[in-house]
Amino acid sequence: MRADTSDQKSAVSTEWLPRALTKREKEVIQLIAEGLKSREIAEKLNLSAKTVDTHRAHIMDKLGLTNIAQLICYAIQKGFVTVD
């Protein structure tokens, strides 16, 4: 006789866990949250603006975010930046 584990399975399958961010993605999040534009981030990190945009897209995809406001909220919640 098998125990009913359907509750356990559904709890695990519906839980969303973000994929790990790379060190560079964390740097990009911090700079976005500080208000820098792609061009400014690119100059600071010695990247192209296109690469910064690609990092931003990967970050948003990994975290399931749809706009920059959500990204900034995430950055604040995770301690990438502080609010004075």
C-alpha positions in Angstrom: 0.0 0.0 0.0 1.4 3.4 -1.0 1.0 6.6 1.0 -0.6 9.5 -0.7 2.2 11.9 -1.5 0.3 14.1 -3.9 0.4 17.1 -1.5 4.2 16.8 -1.2 4.7 16.6 -4.9 2.5 19.6 -5.7 4.2 21.7 -3.1 7.6 21.0 -4.6 6.5 21.4 -8.2 4.8 24.7 -7.7 7.6 26.3 -5.7 9.7 28.6 -7.9 13.4 28.9 -7.2 15.5 31.3 -9.2 18.5 30.1 -11.0 21.8 31.3 -9.6 23.2 34.6 -10.8 26.8 34.9 -12.0 29.2 37.4 -10.4 28.9 39.7 -13.4 25.1 39.5 -13.4 25.2 40.6 -9.7 27.4 43.5 -10.6 25.0 44.5 -13.4 22.0 44.4 -11.0 23.8 46.6 -8.5 24.6 49.2 -11.1 21.1 49.1 -12.6 19.7 49.6 -9.1 22.0 52.5 -8.6 20.5 54.2 -11.6 23.1 53.7 -14.2 22.2 53.3 -17.9 23.5 50.5 -20.1 26.1 52.7 -21.6 27.4 53.8 -18.2 27.4 50.3 -16.9 29.3 49.2 -20.0 32.0 51.8 -19.5 32.3 51.0 -15.8 32.7 47.2 -16.4 34.6 47.5 -19.7 31.9 45.8 -21.7 29.7 46.8 -24.7 26.3 48.2 -24.0 24.9 45.2 -26.0 26.6 42.8 -23.5 25.1 44.8 -20.6 21.6 44.5 -22.2 22.2 40.7 -22.7 23.1 40.4 -19.0 20.0 42.3 -18.0 17.8 40.0 -20.2 19.4 36.9 -18.6 18.9 38.3 -15.1 15.2 39.1 -15.8 14.7 35.7 -17.3 16.4 33.8 -14.4 14.4 35.8 -11.8 11.1 35.7 -13.6 10.9 39.5 -13.7 9.2 41.6 -16.3 10.4 45.1 -15.7 13.2 47.2 -14.2 11.0 48.3 -11.2 10.8 44.6 -10.2 14.6 44.2 -10.7 15.3 47.2 -8.5 12.9 45.9 -5.8 14.8 42.5 -6.0 18.1 44.3 -5.7 17.0 46.1 -2.5 15.5 43.0 -1.0 18.7 41.0 -1.6 21.0 43.7 -0.3 22.6 44.7 -3.6 21.9 48.3 -2.8 20.6 50.1 0.2 17.9 52.8 0.4 18.9 55.9 2.4 
